[in-house]
Amino acid sequence: MINTISHLSNDFAKFISKTKAVSYGDFILKSGKRSNIFFNFGEIFYGNEMIRLGQFFADFIIAKSFNHFDVIFGPAYKGINIVIQTSIALYQKYGLLMPIAYNRKSEKDHAEGGNFIGYDLSLAKNILILDDVITDCGTKYEVLDMLSGFSQILKKVIIVGVDRQEKDICGRDYLSIFKEKTGIDIFSLTTKDNVLHHLKG
């Protein structure tokens, strides 16, 4: 299992490093921090790359035995494409039917209305949240707040494409802080260091 995850992480880093989703430069992140590398999964918009993106997430879900979850949820906007492609890949590669759901940025008050689209989250007890990148976990706290109205959900797990491996001013990594505050695990397909290794290679 360890070798499977390790190979998957390296393969995903190699894949993502060759797409426009990775940029070098001088960037100010949403967290306010400065960085010389920027990840933008919105730049993955060609069919062949989107198919591979979904396959990587699907492979990770199977490798981690997360195939028992009721639904995969994608936070708007980057998470939406990820869950769509992952659901397709889970069925095509593994014959696994896993529904999707995602949120709107603003609530709709006509037609079907509401904040959420897709699978009825009131029926879910175990939810797998897929997103693109983690920096200081700020948006992940927002996702949990968004889902807090569904009290019947017993388990939440978050999977992201890239962990930026950021630390707070005390040197503590944000993933550990998030786990301490929420009790929820965040897993990543790969890390910033791994992507940088392939970029330099």
NUBA-283313 format. One record per residue: residue in one letter; x, z, y of N, C-alpha, C in turn. Coordinates in steps of 0.2 Angstrom, whole numbers, padded with zeros to 4 digits, always signed. Layout:
% NUBA-283313
aXZYXZYXZY;...
This chain:
% NUBA-283313
m+0004+0000-0006+0000+0000+0000+0004+0000+0006;i+0010+0004+0006+0014+0005+0012+0017-0002+0013;n+0020-0005+0008+0023-0012+0009+0018-0017+0012;t+0012-0017+0009+0006-0021+0011+0005-0021+0019;i+0004-0014+0021+0003-0013+0028+0009-0015+0032;s+0015-0014+0030+0021-0015+0033+0022-0023+0034;h+0021-0027+0029+0021-0034+0029+0016-0037+0034;l+0010-0034+0034+0004-0036+0038+0006-0035+0045;s+0009-0029+0047+0011-0028+0053+0016-0033+0056;n+0021-0034+0052+0026-0039+0054+0023-0046+0055;d+0019-0048+0050+0016-0055+0051+0012-0055+0057;f+0008-0050+0058+0004-0050+0064+0008-0050+0071;a+0013-0046+0071+0018-0046+0077+0020-0053+0078;k+0022-0057+0072+0025-0063+0073+0020-0068+0075;f+0014-0068+0073+0008-0072+0075+0007-0071+0082;i+0006-0065+0084+0003-0064+0091+0009-0065+0096;s+0015-0065+0094+0021-0066+0099+0021-0074+0100;k+0018-0078+0096+0018-0085+0097+0012-0088+0101;t+0008-0083+0103+0002-0085+0106+0002-0084+0114;k-0002-0086+0118-0003-0085+0125-0005-0078+0126;a-0007-0074+0121-0009-0067+0122-0004-0062+0124;v+0003-0065+0124+0008-0060+0125+0012-0064+0131;s+0013-0060+0137+0016-0063+0143+0022-0058+0145;y+0027-0061+0147+0033-0057+0150+0032-0058+0158;g+0034-0052+0161+0034-0052+0168+0034-0045+0171;d+0031-0044+0177+0030-0038+0180+0023-0036+0181;f+0020-0032+0177+0013-0031+0177+0011-0023+0179;i+0005-0022+0182+0002-0016+0183-0003-0015+0178;l-0003-0011+0173-0008-0010+0168-0014-0007+0171;k-0020-0007+0167-0026-0004+0169-0025+0004+0170;s-0020+0007+0167-0018+0014+0167-0014+0015+0173;g-0012+0010+0177-0008+0011+0183-0001+0011+0182;k+0001+0010+0175+0008+0010+0174+0011+0003+0174;r+0018+0003+0176+0021-0004+0176+0024-0006+0169;s+0024-0012+0168+0026-0015+0161+0029-0022+0162;n+0034-0023+0158+0037-0030+0158+0034-0034+0153;i+0029-0032+0149+0025-0036+0144+0018-0034+0144;f+0014-0039+0144+0006-0039+0144+0003-0042+0139;f-0002-0039+0136-0006-0041+0130-0013-0043+0133;n-0015-0049+0132-0022-0051+0134-0025-0055+0128;f-0029-0052+0124-0032-0056+0118-0037-0061+0121;g-0039-0061+0127-0043-0066+0130-0040-0073+0130;e-0033-0073+0129-0030-0079+0129-0030-0082+0122;i-0033-0079+0117-0034-0082+0110-0041-0085+0110;f-0041-0092+0111-0047-0095+0112-0047-0102+0108;y-0042-0103+0104-0042-0109+0100-0045-0107+0093;g-0048-0112+0090-0051-0110+0084-0046-0108+0078;n-0041-0111+0078-0036-0109+0073-0033-0102+0074;e-0032-0100+0080-0029-0094+0082-0034-0088+0081;m-0041-0090+0082-0046-0085+0082-0047-0084+0074;i-0047-0089+0070-0048-0088+0063-0042-0083+0060;r-0036-0085+0062-0031-0080+0060-0031-0073+0062;l-0033-0072+0068-0035-0066+0071-0039-0062+0067;g-0045-0065+0065-0050-0062+0061-0047-0060+0054;q-0043-0065+0051-0040-0063+0045-0036-0057+0045;f-0032-0057+0050-0027-0051+0050-0031-0044+0050;f-0036-0044+0055-0040-0038+0055-0044-0037+0048;a-0046-0042+0045-0050-0041+0039-0045-0039+0033;d-0039-0041+0033-0034-0039+0028-0032-0032+0029;f-0032-0030+0036-0030-0023+0037-0036-0018+0035;i-0042-0020+0036-0048-0016+0034-0048-0015+0027;i-0046-0021+0023-0046-0020+0016-0040-0016+0013;a-0034-0017+0016-0028-0013+0014-0029-0006+0015;k-0033-0004+0021-0034+0003+0022-0040+0006+0019;s-0044+0002+0015-0050+0004+0011-0055+0006+0016;f-0056+0002+0022-0061+0004+0026-0067-0001+0025;n-0068-0004+0019-0073-0008+0018-0080-0005+0017;h-0080+0002+0017-0087+0005+0016-0090+0007+0022;f-0088+0005+0028-0091+0006+0034-0098+0002+0035;d-0102+0005+0039-0109+0001+0039-0109-0004+0044;v-0104-0004+0049-0104-0009+0054-0098-0009+0058;i-0096-0015+0060-0090-0015+0065-0092-0017+0072;f-0090-0013+0076-0092-0013+0083-0086-0015+0088;g-0088-0020+0092-0083-0023+0097-0085-0021+0104;p-0081-0017+0108-0082-0016+0115-0081-0022+0119;a-0086-0023+0123-0085-0029+0128-0079-0028+0132;y-0075-0034+0134-0077-0040+0131-0072-0042+0125;k-0066-0040+0126-0061-0042+0121-0063-0041+0114;g-0066-0035+0113-0068-0033+0106-0073-0038+0103;i-0077-0041+0107-0083-0045+0104-0080-0051+0100;n-0075-0055+0102-0072-0060+0098-0069-0057+0092;i-0066-0052+0092-0063-0049+0087-0067-0047+0081;v-0073-0044+0083-0078-0042+0077-0081-0048+0074;i-0083-0053+0078-0086-0059+0076-0081-0062+0071;q-0075-0063+0073-0070-0067+0068-0068-0062+0062;t-0068-0056+0063-0067-0051+0057-0072-0051+0052;s-0079-0051+0055-0084-0051+0050-0084-0058+0046;i-0083-0063+0049-0083-0070+0046-0077-0070+0040;a-0071-0067+0042-0065-0067+0038-0067-0062+0032;l-0070-0057+0033-0072-0052+0028-0076-0055+0022;y-0081-0059+0025-0085-0063+0020-0081-0069+0016;q-0078-0073+0020-0074-0078+0017-0069-0077+0013;k-0065-0071+0014-0059-0069+0010-0061-0064+0005;y-0066-0060+0006-0067-0055+0001-0074-0054-0001;g-0079-0059+0001-0086-0058-0001-0089-0052+0002;l-0086-0049+0007-0089-0043+0010-0094-0044+0016;l-0100-0042+0015-0105-0043+0021-0104-0037+0025;m-0102-0037+0031-0101-0032+0036-0104-0034+0043;p-0110-0031+0045-0113-0033+0051-0109-0031+0057;i-0110-0034+0063-0107-0033+0069-0112-0030+0074;a-0109-0027+0079-0113-0025+0085-0108-0025+0091;y-0110-0026+0097-0106-0025+0103-0111-0023+0109;n-0107-0021+0114-0111-0018+0120-0111-0024+0125;r-0116-0023+0130-0116-0026+0136-0112-0022+0141;k-0110-0026+0147-0107-0022+0152-0112-0019+0157;s-0118-0022+0157-0124-0019+0160-0130-0020+0156;e-0134-0015+0157-0140-0015+0153-0145-0020+0155;k-0148-0023+0150-0153-0028+0151-0160-0025+0150;d-0164-0027+0155-0171-0024+0156-0176-0028+0154;h-0175-0034+0151-0180-0039+0149-0178-0042+0142;a-0183-0046+0139-0182-0049+0132-0181-0043+0128;e-0175-0043+0124-0174-0038+0119-0171-0031+0122;g-0168-0032+0128-0166-0026+0132-0161-0022+0129;g-0159-0017+0133-0154-0012+0130-0147-0014+0131;n-0143-0009+0129-0136-0010+0130-0132-0013+0125;f-0135-0014+0119-0131-0016+0113-0135-0022+0110;i-0130-0026+0107-0133-0032+0103-0130-0032+0096;g-0134-0035+0091-0132-0035+0084-0135-0030+0080;y-0131-0027+0076-0134-0022+0071-0137-0016+0074;d-0142-0014+0072-0145-0008+0075-0141-0002+0073;l-0138+0001+0079-0133+0006+0078-0136+0013+0076;s-0143+0013+0077-0146+0019+0075-0147+0020+0067;l-0145+0015+0064-0145+0015+0056-0138+0016+0053;a-0133+0016+0058-0126+0017+0055-0124+0024+0055;k-0121+0026+0049-0118+0033+0049-0110+0032+0049;n-0107+0027+0047-0100+0026+0048-0099+0019+0052;i-0095+0020+0057-0094+0014+0062-0086+0013+0063;l-0085+0007+0062-0078+0005+0063-0077+0001+0070;i-0073+0003+0074-0072+0000+0081-0066-0004+0081;l-0067-0010+0083-0061-0015+0083-0060-0017+0091;d-0054-0016+0093-0052-0018+0100-0045-0021+0100;d-0043-0023+0106-0037-0027+0106-0030-0023+0107;v-0030-0019+0112-0024-0015+0114-0026-0008+0115;i-0021-0004+0114-0021+0003+0116-0015+0005+0121;t-0017+0008+0127-0012+0010+0131-0012+0018+0132;d-0017+0020+0136-0017+0027+0137-0024+0030+0134;c-0027+0026+0130-0034+0027+0127-0039+0028+0131;g-0039+0026+0138-0044+0027+0143-0050+0024+0141;t-0050+0017+0139-0056+0013+0137-0059+0016+0130;k-0054+0019+0126-0057+0021+0120-0061+0027+0121;y-0060+0032+0126-0064+0037+0127-0071+0035+0130;e-0070+0029+0134-0077+0026+0136-0081+0024+0131;v-0078+0021+0126-0082+0018+0120-0085+0024+0116;l-0082+0030+0115-0085+0035+0112-0090+0038+0116;d-0090+0038+0122-0095+0041+0127-0101+0036+0126;m-0100+0029+0126-0105+0025+0125-0109+0025+0119;l-0105+0027+0113-0109+0028+0107-0111+0035+0106;s-0110+0040+0110-0112+0047+0109-0120+0048+0109;g-0124+0043+0111-0131+0044+0110-0133+0043+0103;f-0129+0041+0098-0131+0040+0091-0128+0046+0087;s-0132+0051+0087-0130+0057+0084-0129+0057+0077;q-0132+0052+0074-0132+0051+0066-0126+0049+0064;i-0121+0046+0068-0115+0043+0066-0110+0049+0064;l-0108+0049+0058-0104+0054+0055-0097+0053+0055;k-0095+0046+0055-0088+0045+0055-0086+0039+0060;k-0081+0039+0064-0079+0033+0068-0071+0033+0067;v-0069+0027+0066-0062+0025+0066-0061+0019+0070;i-0055+0019+0074-0054+0014+0078-0048+0010+0076;i-0048+0003+0076-0042-0001+0074-0041-0006+0080;v-0035-0006+0082-0033-0010+0088-0028-0015+0085;g-0027-0021+0089-0022-0026+0087-0015-0023+0089;v-0014-0020+0095-0007-0018+0097-0007-0011+0100;d-0003-0007+0097-0002-0001+0101+0004-0001+0105;r+0003+0000+0112+0008-0001+0117+0013+0005+0116;q+0012+0010+0112+0017+0016+0111+0018+0020+0118;e+0013+0020+0122+0014+0024+0128+0014+0031+0128;k+0017+0035+0132+0018+0042+0132+0016+0045+0139;d+0013+0051+0139+0011+0054+0145+0018+0057+0149;i+0017+0060+0154+0023+0062+0158+0026+0068+0154;c+0023+0071+0149+0026+0076+0146+0030+0073+0139;g+0029+0067+0138+0032+0064+0133+0028+0064+0126;r+0022+0065+0127+0017+0065+0121+0014+0058+0121;d+0014+0056+0114+0011+0049+0114+0003+0050+0114;y+0000+0045+0117-0007+0045+0118-0011+0045+0112;l-0009+0042+0107-0013+0042+0101-0014+0049+0098;s-0008+0053+0098-0009+0060+0096-0014+0064+0100;i-0013+0063+0107-0018+0067+0112-0025+0065+0110;f-0026+0058+0109-0033+0056+0108-0036+0059+0101;k-0031+0060+0096-0034+0063+0090-0035+0070+0091;e-0031+0074+0095-0032+0081+0096-0039+0082+0100;k-0040+0078+0104-0046+0079+0108-0053+0076+0105;t-0052+0071+0101-0058+0068+0098-0059+0069+0090;g-0053+0070+0087-0053+0071+0080-0054+0064+0076;i-0053+0059+0080-0054+0052+0078-0047+0048+0077;d-0046+0045+0072-0040+0041+0071-0040+0034+0074;i-0034+0032+0077-0033+0025+0079-0028+0022+0075;f-0029+0017+0072-0024+0013+0069-0023+0006+0072;s-0017+0004+0072-0015-0002+0075-0012-0007+0070;l-0013-0014+0071-0010-0019+0066-0003-0019+0067;t-0001-0018+0074+0006-0018+0075+0008-0015+0081;t+0014-0015+0084+0016-0011+0089+0020-0015+0094;k+0020-0013+0101+0024-0017+0106+0031-0018+0104;d+0034-0013+0101+0041-0014+0099+0042-0019+0094;n+0037-0020+0089+0037-0025+0084+0036-0032+0087;v+0032-0032+0092+0031-0039+0095+0037-0041+0099;l+0040-0036+0102+0046-0037+0106+0052-0040+0102;h+0052-0037+0096+0057-0039+0091+0056-0046+0089;h+0050-0048+0088+0049-0055+0086+0050-0060+0092;l+0048-0058+0098+0049-0062+0104+0057-0063+0105;k+0061-0058+0104+0068-0059+0105+0071-0063+0100;g+0068-0062+0094+0071-0066+0088+0069-0073+0089;
